[in-house]
Amino acid sequence: MKYSMYKLLKKWFGFSDKAKLTEDDIMKKFLIVGLGNIGEKYTHTRHNIGFKILDHLAETNAVSFETVKLGDVATLKIKGRTLILLKPSTFMNLSGKAIKYWLEKEKIPLENLLVVTDDLNLPFGSLRLKTKGSDGGHNGLKDTQDKLQTVKYNRFRFGISDEFSKGRQVDYVLGEWNEEENSKLDERLKISAELIKSFALAGVNTTMNQFNGK
């Protein structure tokens, strides 16, 4: 009798076993967002490295993207974790709209968000995971910061270097990888995918220590 009343009280006050499991499930769910622009003409550009990394992660784990509201989404399950991979269809400058929508739709806590983006300030292929920071002039990060109203969200920056002449930045980031970069890209994509899986499985701090500068 006492045990039954205890269970009933737990249910009344919202402490049921089911509620606890739901909370655990939420903490094991992650939103991994690759930034880029939709359309075939952008597919192989430096600015679309976020899309390219997520495509590699999905392909090597045999999951497929489906076109849904505000983007293409794939679901990857790894060792009890659920990774929702999102490629926004809003174009780079409105990335935050899709990110905010999918965070809220899937009830994913902000600390379980990872935004994958290109970075001109890092040498080609360099990997840098950070838990906060400025947008650094990147329009996708700028809109994300505006929509989330915080700079405290995890971002994985992939270096594309700054090997362009004055006034040619837009042409450079929207340009395609050169032959030398392409020859190294597969290996960099593989390590990038491992970084993302580590983020979900081992946590952000362990992943930073293991992968930053790698």
C-alpha positions as CSV (number, residue, x, y, z in Angstrom):
1,M,0.0,0.0,0.0
2,K,2.7,2.4,1.0
3,Y,4.7,1.6,-2.2
4,S,1.6,2.3,-4.3
5,M,0.9,5.6,-2.6
6,Y,4.6,6.6,-3.1
7,K,4.3,5.9,-6.8
8,L,1.1,7.8,-7.0
9,L,2.6,10.8,-5.3
10,K,5.6,10.7,-7.7
11,K,3.2,10.7,-10.6
12,W,1.1,13.7,-9.2
13,F,4.2,15.8,-8.7
14,G,5.8,14.9,-12.0
15,F,8.5,12.6,-10.7
16,S,7.4,9.4,-12.5
17,D,9.9,6.9,-13.8
18,K,8.7,7.8,-17.3
19,A,9.5,11.5,-16.8
20,K,13.0,10.6,-15.6
21,L,13.6,8.5,-18.7
22,T,12.4,11.3,-20.9
23,E,14.9,13.7,-19.3
24,D,17.7,11.2,-19.8
25,D,16.7,10.8,-23.4
26,I,16.8,14.5,-23.9
27,M,20.3,14.8,-22.5
28,K,21.5,12.1,-24.9
29,K,20.2,13.9,-28.0
30,F,22.4,16.3,-30.0
31,L,21.9,18.7,-32.8
32,I,24.9,18.8,-35.2
33,V,24.5,21.6,-37.7
34,G,26.7,22.0,-40.8
35,L,26.6,25.5,-42.2
36,G,26.5,26.0,-46.0
37,N,24.5,27.2,-48.9
38,I,22.0,25.0,-50.8
39,G,22.3,24.5,-54.5
40,E,24.6,22.5,-56.8
41,K,26.9,25.5,-57.6
42,Y,27.9,25.7,-53.9
43,T,28.4,22.0,-53.3
44,H,32.2,21.9,-53.6
45,T,33.0,25.4,-52.3
46,R,35.1,26.2,-49.2
47,H,32.1,27.9,-47.5
48,N,30.2,24.6,-47.6
49,I,32.6,22.6,-45.6
50,G,29.9,22.2,-42.9
51,F,27.6,20.4,-45.3
52,K,30.5,18.3,-46.6
53,I,31.5,17.1,-43.2
54,L,27.9,16.1,-42.3
55,D,27.6,14.4,-45.7
56,H,30.7,12.4,-44.9
57,L,29.5,11.5,-41.4
58,A,26.1,10.3,-42.8
59,E,27.6,8.4,-45.7
60,T,30.1,6.5,-43.6
61,N,27.4,5.6,-41.1
62,A,24.8,4.5,-43.7
63,V,22.2,7.1,-42.8
64,S,20.4,9.4,-45.3
65,F,19.2,13.0,-45.3
66,E,15.5,13.8,-45.8
67,T,14.3,17.2,-46.8
68,V,12.1,18.6,-44.1
69,K,11.2,22.1,-42.7
70,L,14.1,24.5,-43.0
71,G,16.7,21.9,-44.0
72,D,17.8,18.4,-44.7
73,V,18.0,16.1,-41.7
74,A,19.5,12.7,-40.9
75,T,19.4,10.8,-37.6
76,L,22.4,8.9,-36.5
77,K,22.4,6.7,-33.4
78,I,25.7,5.9,-31.7
79,K,26.2,4.0,-28.4
80,G,22.9,5.3,-26.9
81,R,23.3,8.8,-28.3
82,T,21.0,10.3,-31.0
83,L,22.7,12.8,-33.3
84,I,20.3,14.9,-35.4
85,L,22.4,16.1,-38.4
86,L,21.0,19.3,-39.9
87,K,21.9,21.1,-43.1
88,P,19.9,24.3,-43.1
89,S,18.1,25.2,-46.3
90,T,17.9,28.9,-45.3
91,F,21.2,29.9,-46.9
92,M,24.1,30.8,-44.8
93,N,22.9,34.3,-43.7
94,L,19.8,32.9,-42.1
95,S,21.3,29.7,-40.5
96,G,20.1,30.7,-37.0
97,K,16.4,30.4,-38.0
98,A,16.8,26.7,-38.8
99,I,19.0,26.0,-35.7
100,K,16.6,27.6,-33.3
101,Y,13.6,25.8,-34.8
102,W,15.2,22.3,-34.6
103,L,16.6,22.9,-31.1
104,E,13.1,23.7,-29.9
105,K,11.3,21.0,-32.0
106,E,13.6,18.2,-30.7
107,K,13.8,19.7,-27.2
108,I,17.6,19.7,-27.4
109,P,19.5,21.6,-24.7
110,L,21.9,24.4,-25.9
111,E,24.9,22.6,-24.5
112,N,24.2,19.7,-26.9
113,L,24.3,21.9,-30.0
114,L,27.4,21.8,-32.3
115,V,27.7,24.2,-35.2
116,V,30.2,23.1,-37.9
117,T,31.6,26.0,-40.0
118,D,34.5,27.2,-42.2
119,D,37.1,29.6,-40.7
120,L,39.4,31.9,-42.7
121,N,41.6,32.5,-39.6
122,L,42.8,28.9,-39.4
123,P,45.2,27.1,-41.8
124,F,43.6,24.7,-44.2
125,G,42.4,21.5,-42.5
126,S,43.0,22.8,-38.9
127,L,40.3,21.8,-36.4
128,R,39.2,24.0,-33.6
129,L,36.3,23.2,-31.2
130,K,35.2,26.1,-28.9
131,T,32.3,26.5,-26.4
132,K,31.8,30.2,-27.1
133,G,33.2,33.1,-29.0
134,S,32.4,35.9,-31.4
135,D,31.0,35.4,-34.9
136,G,34.4,36.5,-36.4
137,G,32.7,38.1,-39.3
138,H,31.0,34.9,-40.3
139,N,27.4,35.6,-41.4
140,G,26.1,32.1,-40.5
141,L,27.5,32.4,-36.9
142,K,26.3,36.0,-36.7
143,D,22.7,35.0,-37.4
144,T,23.0,32.0,-35.1
145,Q,24.2,34.3,-32.3
146,D,21.3,36.7,-33.1
147,K,18.6,34.0,-33.1
148,L,19.9,32.2,-30.0
149,Q,20.7,35.5,-28.2
150,T,24.0,34.1,-26.9
151,V,27.6,33.6,-27.9
152,K,27.8,30.6,-25.6
153,Y,27.2,27.6,-28.0
154,N,29.6,25.0,-29.2
155,R,31.2,25.5,-32.6
156,F,33.5,23.4,-34.6
157,R,35.6,25.5,-36.9
158,F,37.4,23.9,-39.9
159,G,40.3,26.0,-41.3
160,I,40.1,27.1,-45.0
161,S,43.1,29.5,-44.6
162,D,43.2,33.0,-46.0
163,E,45.2,32.6,-49.2
164,F,43.4,35.3,-51.2
165,S,44.4,38.7,-52.5
166,K,42.9,41.9,-51.1
167,G,39.2,42.3,-52.0
168,R,38.8,38.7,-53.1
169,Q,37.5,37.2,-49.9
170,V,34.0,36.4,-51.3
171,D,35.4,34.8,-54.4
172,Y,37.7,32.7,-52.2
173,V,35.2,31.4,-49.8
174,L,32.7,30.7,-52.6
175,G,35.4,29.2,-54.7
176,E,36.1,25.5,-55.0
177,W,38.9,23.6,-53.3
178,N,42.2,23.6,-55.3
179,E,44.0,20.4,-56.3
180,E,46.3,20.3,-53.3
181,E,43.4,20.9,-50.8
182,N,41.3,18.2,-52.5
183,S,44.1,15.7,-52.1
184,K,44.1,16.2,-48.4
185,L,40.3,16.6,-47.8
186,D,39.3,13.0,-47.4
187,E,41.7,12.5,-44.4
188,R,40.5,15.8,-42.9
189,L,36.8,14.8,-43.3
190,K,37.5,11.5,-41.5
191,I,39.1,13.2,-38.5
192,S,36.2,15.8,-38.5
193,A,33.7,13.0,-38.3
194,E,35.6,11.5,-35.4
195,L,35.6,14.8,-33.6
196,I,31.8,15.1,-33.9
197,K,31.3,11.6,-32.5
198,S,33.6,12.3,-29.7
199,F,31.7,15.5,-28.8
200,A,28.5,13.4,-28.3
201,L,30.2,10.4,-26.6
202,A,33.0,11.9,-24.6
203,G,31.9,15.5,-24.1
204,V,33.2,18.9,-25.3
205,N,36.2,19.2,-22.9
206,T,37.7,15.8,-23.7
207,T,37.1,16.4,-27.4
208,M,38.8,19.8,-27.3
209,N,41.9,18.3,-25.6
210,Q,42.0,15.5,-28.1
211,F,41.3,17.2,-31.4
212,N,42.1,20.9,-31.3
213,G,45.0,21.7,-33.5
214,K,45.0,18.1,-34.9
